[in-house]
């Protein structure tokens, strides 16, 4: 990101991460405020806000009503992503600036406390919900702080989720085997059309290989799977590429999720991405009100992907994201995936 | 480049003597716009499809009836798999020959295998026939049959 303007809350102005960002983008005018109040037309998407997180950093993944939930915990370190994927829910927040929460010491204390409260469970916590966990490092170098600090917690599985190939800054970090770097994958056809700013799929897979060589466990998320003419062969090729590049023994998990979004996103996608066809497939309201492919299409996608993956490995945990448990069971996949069962 | 804006097509629908109100226009407009976007054609071209044109030109039927038929035909074009699954479901239910006081409903869009069975019961009539019908229902996996895998042309 190249912010046009930086707005910083005085409470966090003296923190190292804030100073680093200001010095990195020393061309950008900086304004100091007591407290940032987001509102319509107050800031643009080219602005960068450095703020204090006054709420919780760690939240249970909201999942979605009436479908399964993998007990994931979301670590909210900021908001903003530059990959510009057509299907991303962040388009709901048009003209929202990039936000970085700078009180990282509070974040670390909170994660320690949350993990201490669940000592006999391994908690899967990830930063990739509102940001690209590696893309965000361009701004913050956050992983250099989080990986060594949080991997010292004995019952954590910290997930760094990304579409980026830039793993260099992570390779030498002390991760103690408790960090999983995972890549959101798709077919290259979908990546070309719907993930215009993200790195090519093969680059992501090669980055995973490098991470694996550095001792990290890796994960893959085929989410959102998109149904289009040629999907079967295209996705099959990606699975082939994974298993010809990555050691299956070091794959922590693979998740499958079919395209879904709140109905309010449909007109936004049509308006912002008139060339995208993703909203025109047979999408119907699910039990949670979100639009999702009609069940028989989802089954086709999941069945084929499961077949592809299982033809290489029967051991890798493969789970469905936000689907009915009955569907996971029917496909022989894990319902309610977690690391404690 | 296709035109997804349904305004002209909606005007054309009106020219057939149909008077869709605001809600009808929203329903028909969304269906037309989505089909046009998916197939890369203009909304007006959809109205030239033989099945659609036949509905529009059928002066023997009332305007409300034609609107309903038009909506159903467009829905079938927009949501072919769901429409086909619903038809199969209805066909299987018909084959079960349920008593007229019984109704069986799937979860919307078959998102779950659950079915709702409604029975209107009057003590004097007993429940023998309904119990037999429920047994027949339990012998067939209606949702699975409705969702029987179609050929995937993609």
Interface residues (C-beta under 8 A of the other chain):
Chain A: X227 X228 X229 X230 X231 X232 X270 X277 X279 X280 X281 X282 X284 X285 X286 X287 X294 X295 X296 X297 X299 X300 X324 X326
Chain B: X4 X34 X37 X38 X78 X79 X80 X81 X82 X85 X107 X108 X109 X110 X111 X112 X113 X147 X149 X150 X152 X153 X154
